[in-house]
Amino acid sequence: MPQGDKDKYTDKQERKADHIAEGYEKKGVSEKEAERRAWATVNKQDGGGNKPGGSGRDD
């Protein structure tokens, strides 16, 4: 999975990130930075993407 890929996130997590990003944008944060902060917040709260599936790597 390439860096920045959001396939493992649930719809609820994506809505949460959008809502958080909107709040940052209202405070004057740039769109790109607001999105970065929003996903960092979702990752911290939920521990990353919640959809099943591993890294896809065979060690």
C-alpha positions in Angstrom: 0.0 0.0 0.0 1.6 3.3 -1.1 2.1 6.0 1.5 -1.0 8.2 1.8 -3.4 5.4 0.6 -6.6 5.6 2.5 -8.1 2.2 1.4 -8.0 0.7 4.9 -10.1 3.4 6.5 -13.8 2.9 7.2 -16.4 5.4 5.9 -16.9 6.6 9.5 -13.2 7.3 9.8 -13.2 9.2 6.6 -16.2 11.3 7.7 -14.4 12.0 11.0 -11.3 13.2 9.2 -13.3 15.4 6.9 -15.1 17.0 9.9 -11.8 17.6 11.7 -10.2 19.1 8.6 -13.1 21.5 8.1 -12.6 22.7 11.7 -8.9 23.4 11.1 -9.7 25.2 7.8 -12.2 27.5 9.6 -9.3 28.4 11.9 -7.2 29.5 8.9 -5.0 26.4 8.4 -4.3 25.6 4.8 -6.3 22.8 3.2 -3.3 20.5 2.8 -2.1 21.0 6.4 -5.7 20.6 7.8 -6.0 17.3 6.0 -2.7 16.1 7.3 -3.6 17.0 10.9 -7.1 15.4 10.5 -5.7 12.1 9.5 -3.0 12.2 12.2 -5.8 12.8 14.7 -7.9 9.8 13.3 -4.8 7.6 13.4 -4.1 8.6 17.0 -7.7 8.1 18.2 -8.5 4.9 16.2 -5.0 3.3 15.8 -5.1 3.5 12.0 -7.3 2.0 9.4 -9.9 -0.5 10.7 -10.7 -2.5 7.6 -9.3 -6.0 7.6 -6.2 -6.9 5.6 -2.5 -6.9 6.2 0.4 -5.3 4.6 0.4 -7.7 1.8 4.0 -8.6 2.3 5.3 -12.1 2.5 8.4 -12.3 4.7 
